[in-house]
């Protein structure tokens, strides 16, 4: 099954108004590479401003709360993000699982809330280095998939991002064989959980030190449908080669 490549930048806690010029430049580059779906998940403070400027790419958020409203100081609901201009949201990123102690149940709840608000979702999974070195990466990640997958998961609104925690921001990535093995196993697990046809349609992204230097080799793997990109997405100069590789 042909799946359109998806390349999404995660700006994390980076970006002020001055960086909106990079949104413009990335969007202009995306316009010339329409075979690829391109997005930027920017800080919440920039969502509305970026959404007004982005024409060929989408703007997303980096997290949402599982509740629609309530006494949750400092949190943002999916409806709030949607109203601000977000079309997508990341849930379950390893930094939130670790730093904010989010459970798989929390991640599934956030994905459901996002879907109810009309947002598309990128659900992140991935193992730590000690898990990889212990030979337990596959069962760990597949269990995360099973425990985090929201009810009603479907390819028209949900994508999975595999991000080995030890590769994020380090410049070190798994071998191509390891990436291929994990992505194939994820698709197999999805087939078990939601059916073969639905799994074949769902996009599975790779994340973790993706750059213009390695993107083409990674994206050429059979079950890799694009990337969730961190530091290399902060500027058009570094992100454009990644988009071009997917194109």
N, C-alpha and C positions, 0 to 999 in steps of 0.2 A: 504494500500500500504506500502510495506517495504521501509524505507528510511535509508540509511547508516548513522550512527551517525557521526557527525562532531564536533571536539573539536579543538578550535583555541585559541592560546595564544596571547594576545595583550600586548606587552612589554611597550607600551607608550614611555615616554622619559626616558628609562632605557636601559643600555647595552653598554659596550665598548668591545674592542677586547678580553679582559680577560673573558668575559661571553660567548664566542663562545664554550667553553668547555661544557656549559650547552646545547647549541644547539646540540652538538654531543651526549650527554647523553639522551636528549629527543628523538632525532632521533632514537637512538638505541632501546629505549623502544618502540617507535612507530612501529618499525620493527617487534616486537613480538606481536603486537596487530593490525593486518591488517584488522580486522573487523571495525575498526574506522579510519576515515580520520582525520589526525592530521596536524596542521599547526601552524606556528609562524609568527605573524606580528611584525617584528622587526623595530627599527629605520632605516631610509633610509641609514645611514652610514654603516649599517651592512648587508644590503640586499645582495650585491654581495658576500661578504665573507661567509655569512650563506648559500646562495644558492649553493655554491660550495661544501658544506659539507653535506647538507641534502639529504638523499637518500630515506628514507621511509616516510618523511613528506614534506610538501610544505612550502615555504617561501613567506610571503605576506608583503604588505605595509600598512601603517596606514591611508593614505589619498592620494588623487591625485587632480590635477587641472582639471577643466572641459574643458580647452582649450589644444590643442595639442602643442602649442608653443606661444611665444609672450613676451610682456613686463610685466612679472609677477615675479618680483624679489623674490627669496627665495622659489618659488613654484616648484613642480615637476609634469611633465605630466605623464599620464598613459603609454605612449610609453617609457619614460625614465625609469620608474619603471620596465616595462616589460624587457627592455634591460639589466637592472641591475640584473635580475634574479627572480623578483617577479612573482608569478602566480596568486595571489589574492590581493585584496585591501579592506580595510574597508572604508565605506563612511557614513557620518551622525552620527558619534559617538557623544554622548551628550556633551562631553567636547569641541568638535569643534562647535557644534550647539550653545553652550553657550558662549565659550570664543572667538571664531572667528565669531560669529553671522551669522552662515550659515543658510540659509533658506531651506525649503523643495525643492524648485525649484533648489537651488544650489546642493543639495544632488542628486536629480534626474539627473541633468546635469553631475555630476561626475560619476554616475553609467553608464550612456550612454557612456561617454568618455572611461571609463575602459573597457566596453564591446567591443568597437570599437578597442581597443588596444589588445584584446585577454585575458584580465584579468577576473577572476571570482570575484564576488562582495559579500561582507557582508554588508547589509544595516541595520543600527541601528535605533531603535525607543525606546521611553520610556518616562515616566512621572516623574515630580518632586513630592516631598512629599506633597506639598500643593494641587496639582492636585488630588493625591490619596485620601487625607483626605477630599477633597470636593466631593468625589464620582464621579469624572469626568475622572478617569484614562482610562476607556474603550473608550469613545468617543474621547478623546485626542489622544490616540495611534492609533486608527483606522483612524482618520483624517490624522495623520502623514503618515501612510501607503499609503493612497489614494493620498496625495500630493507629496510624495517622490518616489513613485514607477516609475521606468523608463519605457519608451515605449519598448515593446518587452520583458518585464520581463518573464523569463522562469527558470525552476528549474535546467537546465543544467549549468547555470552560476550565478544564483542569490540565495542567502540565506538571510533570515531576522533574525536579532538578537534583541530580546526584552530585554532591560536593564533598569529596574526602576532606575532612577537617584539616588534616595535616598538609594539604596542598593549598589551602586558601591563603593567598598573599605571601607565599613562601618562595615562589618561583619553581618549586618542585612539583611534578605531577606523576600520577601512576604511569606505568607503561601503557602503550596502546592496547596490548593484550589484556591488561587488567581493566582498563576502561571498557573495552568491548565485552569482557566477561561480566562485569557488573551491570552494564546496560542491558545485555541480553537476559540476565537473571531478573532484573527489574521488570522487563516486559513479560517474562514468563510468569512472575508473581502477579502482575496485573491481570494476565489472562486467567489465572486461577481465581482471582477475586471478582473481576467484572466481566469476564468472557473474552474469548480470543479476538473477536471483531473489534470490541471496544479498546482492548489493549493495543491492537495493531494500529489504531487511529490516534492513540494518545502520544503526545510528544514527550520525550525524555531528554532533558538537557544535561550537559556536563558543566560543572563549575569548579574552579580551583586553579588560579594562575593561568587562565586562558589569555593568550596574547596574539598579536599578529604573526608571531613567529611559529606558533604551534597550532593555531586554530584550524588551518586547512587539513592537517593530518588527523586531528581529533574529529572534525565534522565529517570526514570521509568514512568513518566507521558506521557500519550498517544501522545500529540502533541508537546512534547519537543524532538528535534532531535540532542541534543548536547549542547555545551556551548561556549560562548565567554568569555575567562577567563583572568583576569588582573593579580593581584599580585601573585596568585598561579602558574602562568605560567613562572615565572622568573627563577625557578630552577627545575631540574629534580626531586628532592626529593619531591617537592610539586605538580608538574604537573603530574607526573606519576600516582598517585592514581586517579586523575580525568580521565585520559585516561583509566585506568583499569576499572573504574566505567562505562564508556561508552561501553567498550568492553563486 
